[in-house]
């Protein structure tokens, strides 16, 4: 049972890492896609703004999840990774 829990925790960390990388890439992609003389810079920064606190929060949560994984707290690792997965949905409903 512990081996399966360890595998699930490791896969959760990998998927959370990929999700965070995609979040960061989306931030820069929006900046490149919205570069236009017709779109003011203030509007562009307002559209890109939610990605900054979301990315920072996700990175901090991922560091905590990795720390829990190293300390063999696999259940906490899985719970933190699940929070990372649903964090953008929660952020969009609060905003």
Secondary structure, DSSP 8 states (H G I E B T S, - for coil): -HHHHHHHHHHHHHHHHHHHHHHHHHHHHHHHHT--TTS-HHHHHHHHHHHHHHHHHHHHHHHHHHHHHHTT-HHHHHHHHHHHHHHHHHHHHH-
